[in-house]
Amino acid sequence: MTPEELINIGKDIQIFHSRFQIRRFIAVRSGGGTIFGIYSQVLRELTSRQRALMDLSAQRELLKIDLAELQATDGTSHTVFQAQRRAVKTVQKQWALKRLGDQIADVRREFLEFARLATALKRQVGELTPEKRDRLDQERWVSELQIKAGSDLVAEGRISSGTLEMILALPSALREELTAFAVDKQEHGKLVAWLNAFEMPELPVDELAEEPARRLLEFVEGEGVAAPAGLIDVTPPGDSESS
């Protein structure tokens, strides 16, 4: 295999999550079965990638400074061993700079994917008043707990104590049906049937999301601060701090 062939193979390496993983196993899986839940998770992931880009970019600039410092030393006041050590450190940091560049490129790809999803999902969710946010959040958690209870039955043959505790923590008006499913074994078959028929929400495909996503990435890379008002809200609904 020639060096050129190895380089071409290296270009196929994807360091982080694939588009399919992002959409199905991060966004949909963690959304509790509702569009609002998916939107909330996507915003958390988007904020996480924003922080990663800022941290990695800072690391890259510090590496550039280290390299410039190593290369600025003429070596006249150093022993041969110190000169050799400096040469090795230079190569080491050059490789580290290359690896950082690859990581940044892949985080940028993930950031754009989450930004596209957030923009498209925002159009479905609409404006969030405090009342609407609370209602959608409650619906998300009821849906998630029903999915968890059904999954427990299918996988373990019983509903786990953790799921039961979460159901019992719900307001009485929300937990009545779930409690019946959980406590009455005669209802377990209905819950499993519901789970088998349940379909996760389909993620929207929105060609108009591309431009806002790229504008947001440009802003984050150019300024390193929060997104400007009206571009996109990167604060997860109901969560003052992203996980």
N, C-alpha and C positions, 0 to 999 in steps of 0.2 A: 504494500500500500504506500503510495507516494505521500509526501507532506501535503500536497494540494488536496488529495482525497481525505486525509485526516482533518484538514481545516474545514472542508465541506461537511464532514460528519459532525464536527464540533458546532457548526452553525445550527444544527438540528436540535441541540440541547435546549430544553426549556427548564430553567432553574426552579421556578415556582409552579403555581397551579395552572392547569389548562383552562381554556374557556369553558369546556363542558363541566369541569370540577367547580369552577366559580359559580356557574349558573345553577347547577343541579344540587351539588353537595355542600355548598356554602350558603347560597342565597335561598333556594327553595327548601332544603332540608332544615335550615335553622329558622324558617319563617313561621312555624306553627300552623301552617295550612291557610294563611290569609295573605292577601296582597300587602296589607299594612305591616304584618310581621316580616315579610320579605323585605319591604322597603326599609324597615328599621335596621335589619341585619346588614343590608347593603350599605347603609350610611355608616354603620360602625366599621365595616371593612374599608370603606373609602377613607374614613378618617385615619385608620391604622396605616393605610398606604401613604397617605399624605405625610404622616410623621416619619415613616420609613424613608421616604424620599428626602426629607429635610435632613435626617440623621446621616444617611449615606452620602448626600452631597457635601455635608460638613466634613465627613471623614475623607472624602476625595480631595477636598481643598487642603486639609491638613497634610495628607500624603504628598501633595504637590509641593507644599512648603518644605517638607522633610527632604524631598528629592532635590529641590533647588539648593537647600543648605548643604547637602552632601556633594553636589556637583560644583558648588562655589568654593569648596576647600581645595587649594592648589596642591596640598600634600607635601610642601617643602619642609614643614616642621614636624612631619610624622615619620615613624619608622616604616619599614617595608611591610610589617605585619599590620600596622594601622591602615596603611594604604590598601592592602588586600581586603581587610575587614570592611573598609569603606566601599570598595568595589562590590563586594558581596551584598552589603546592605542596599546599595543602589539597585542592583538587579532584583533583590527581594521586594523592594518597594515598587519597582516598575511592574512586577507581576501582580502585586497587591492592587495597584492602581487599575490594571487590566481587569482583575476579578471584580473590583468595585464597579467598574463601568458596565460589566455584564449584569451584575445585580441590579444596578439602577435602571438599565434598559428593561429588565423583566418586571421590576416593580412598576415602572411607567406603563407597561402593557396591562398589568393587573389594575392599576389605577384607572386607566381609560375604560376598561371593561366595567368596573364598578360605577364609574361616573355615567356611562351610557345607561346602565340599568337604573341608577338613581333618577336620572332625568326622565326616562320613560315611565317609571313607576310613579314619580311625582305627579305626572299628568293624570294618572288613574286615582291616586289618593286625594288630590286636590288640596285646597288650603286647609290647614289644621288649626281650628279653634281649640281652646282647652277642653271644651265639652266633647268635641268630635274626637280629639286625641284619646281621651279617657274611654269613650265608647269603643273605638277601634282597638285599643289596647286590651280591654276586657274581652272582646270577641276573639282576639288573637289567643289569649291565654286559655279561654274555655276550649277553643279548637285544639290547641296544643295538648291540653290535658286529656281530651277525649282521644286524640291520636296516641298519646303515651299509654293510656289505660288499655286501649285495644292492642297496642304493640306488646305490652306486658303479657296480656292473655295469650297471644299467639306464640310469643317466644318462651314464656315461662309457665304458662298454664294458670297464672294468677296475677292479680294486680299488685305491684310492689308497694311496700309501705311508704316509700318516698312519694310515689304518685298519689296514694291515698291522703297523705299529709297535705300535699299541695291542693288537692280537691277540697279537703275540709277547711283550708285557709280561705277559700273563696267566700264572698258574701252569700248568705243563704239563698237569695233569689237566683244566683248563678249556679249554685252547686246541686240543686235539687235533682235534676235529671242525671247529672254525672254520678251523684251519690247512689242513685238507684241502680245505675249500670255497675257501679263498683261493688256494692254491698250484696245485692240480690243475685245469686249465682244463676237464677233462671233468666236474668237479663244479659248474661255474658254472651250468649249466642247472638243476640241482637247487636251487641257492640262489635263483635267480630264481623258480622255481616255488614255493618255500617263501614267498618274499616276496609273491608274488601271492595266495597263500592266507592269509597272516597277517592277523589282525584285531587292532587295538589294543583294549585293555581298555575296556569301557564304564564311564563314570563312574556312581557310585551316585546314586540319587535318594532322599534321606532327609529326610522332613518333620520328623523329630525334631532335625535339625541347626540349625534356625532359631533356637531359643531360646538354645543355647550360643553361637552366633555373635554374637547381639546382646548377650549378657552380656559377651562378650569385648570387643566394641567399646566398650561403656559403661565397662568397666574401664580400657581403654587411654586413652580420652579423659578419664576422671576422675582417673587416677593417673599416667599417663605412665611406667609402669614395667612390668616383666615380668608376665606373667599369673600368677594365683595357682595354686598347686599343685592338680592335679586338674581344672582347668578345661579346658585344652588345652595340649599341648606345642608351643611355637612354635620349637623348635630342630630344624633339619633333621637327619634321621638320618645319622650318620656325618660330621657337619659341625659343628664347634664354632663356626664363624662363618658367618653366612648371606652369600650373595653378593648 
